[in-house]
């Protein structure tokens, strides 16, 4: 069974992309862009639990 997404990309070229992550801190490469794992949580209609927010790390 495929794991359910638990994170969402905010900003950048992958904005809105849902992912499954296992790490709690750090930087992730998502489709050739870098996203930072944050402590923010965001509710999404597709899931009862809030998603971890991945912030685009390349914005100025």
C-alpha positions as CSV (number, residue, x, y, z in Angstrom):
1,X,0.0,0.0,0.0
2,X,1.3,3.4,-1.0
3,X,2.0,5.8,2.0
4,X,-0.4,8.8,2.2
5,X,1.0,12.3,1.6
6,X,1.8,14.2,4.8
7,X,3.5,17.4,3.4
8,X,2.6,20.2,0.9
9,X,5.0,22.5,-1.0
10,X,4.3,26.2,-0.6
11,X,5.7,28.6,-3.1
12,X,8.1,28.0,-6.0
13,X,7.6,25.7,-9.0
14,X,6.1,22.8,-7.1
15,X,3.5,24.9,-5.2
16,X,0.6,22.7,-4.0
17,X,2.4,19.4,-4.6
18,X,1.6,16.8,-2.0
19,X,4.4,14.5,-0.8
20,X,5.2,11.8,1.7
21,X,8.2,12.8,3.9
22,X,9.8,11.1,6.9
23,X,12.2,13.7,8.1
24,X,11.4,16.5,10.6
25,X,14.1,19.0,9.7
26,X,16.3,19.9,6.8
27,X,16.1,20.6,3.1
28,X,14.5,18.4,0.4
29,X,15.0,18.4,-3.3
30,X,11.6,18.3,-5.0
31,X,11.5,18.2,-8.8
32,X,14.8,20.1,-9.1
33,X,13.9,22.7,-6.5
34,X,14.8,22.9,-2.9
35,X,12.2,23.1,-0.1
36,X,12.8,23.5,3.6
37,X,10.8,21.4,6.2
38,X,9.0,23.8,8.6
39,X,7.1,23.6,11.8
40,X,4.0,25.0,10.2
41,X,1.0,22.8,9.5
42,X,-1.7,23.3,7.0
43,X,-5.1,21.6,6.8
44,X,-5.9,20.3,3.3
45,X,-9.4,18.9,2.3
46,X,-7.9,15.6,1.2
47,X,-6.8,14.5,4.7
48,X,-8.0,14.7,8.2
49,X,-4.5,15.3,9.6
50,X,-2.7,18.6,8.9
51,X,0.2,18.6,6.4
52,X,3.8,19.6,7.1
53,X,4.5,22.8,5.2
54,X,7.6,22.7,2.9
55,X,8.7,26.2,2.1
56,X,10.5,27.0,-1.1
57,X,14.1,27.6,0.0
58,X,15.1,29.5,-3.2
59,X,12.9,32.5,-2.8
60,X,14.6,35.9,-2.2
